[in-house]
Amino acid sequence: MSSRALRVGLTGGLASGKSTVAGWLREAGFQVVDADRLVAELHQPGGDGAAAVRALFGPEMLNERGGVDHTRVAARVFKDPQARFALESAVHPLVRKKFEELAAKATEVIILEATLLVEAGYAPGFDLIVTVEAPCEQRFHRAVARGMDSDSARGRLLAQGDGDQRRCAAHRILDNAGDLDHLRRQADELMVELRRLAAER
């Protein structure tokens, strides 16, 4: 029996329902690590992420406390694909390192929730990749209904790509083109599978 926790990558694009599934997994007692929260920790004053941003784009991208000024960085990278790639290339290894530290202490199952999990090259380190999917136009309307302006939603969807790479890498695809009950049934089936896989290790 393996002492290493089952490592699960949970991914999906903007407004796909990924965070909803992550919330259900947490409620069911699974350890779910949000990659965005890891990035937020790295971007705090003195964090490795803040140092990386400063090295890439200069001290003007930090706030007065030395943490990352997210508004300035977002404005910088979303209009410049090369800058976004440079930032992701610097931050993704730091996120992976943080997750590995948590995974080493985990028991049974640990899940990383990350939008660009596959695109960032994390997939080989996971036992199971799960993606939550819905048609692009449906995700656009969901994002706008939540309060995101249409230009930002279109920009985010474009920046995240067509999703082919994550779907090809996924071991399980949860379909969220229907209603919430449809997604919930699939999430419940996933939980049963995760507990079974963890017990078999």
JOJOHU-V725837 format. One record per helix or strand. SS is the DSSP state (h for helix, s for strand). FROM is the first residue (numbers start at 1). TO is the last residue. Records with the same first field share a line. If there is no record, write none. Layout:
# JOJOHU-V725837
SS->FROM-TO + FROM-TO
This chain:
# JOJOHU-V725837
s->6-11 + 31-34 + 62-62 + 68-68 + 109-113 + 128-133 + 172-175
h->18-27 + 35-42 + 48-57 + 59-61 + 70-77 + 81-105 + 123-125 + 136-145 + 150-160 + 164-169 + 180-200
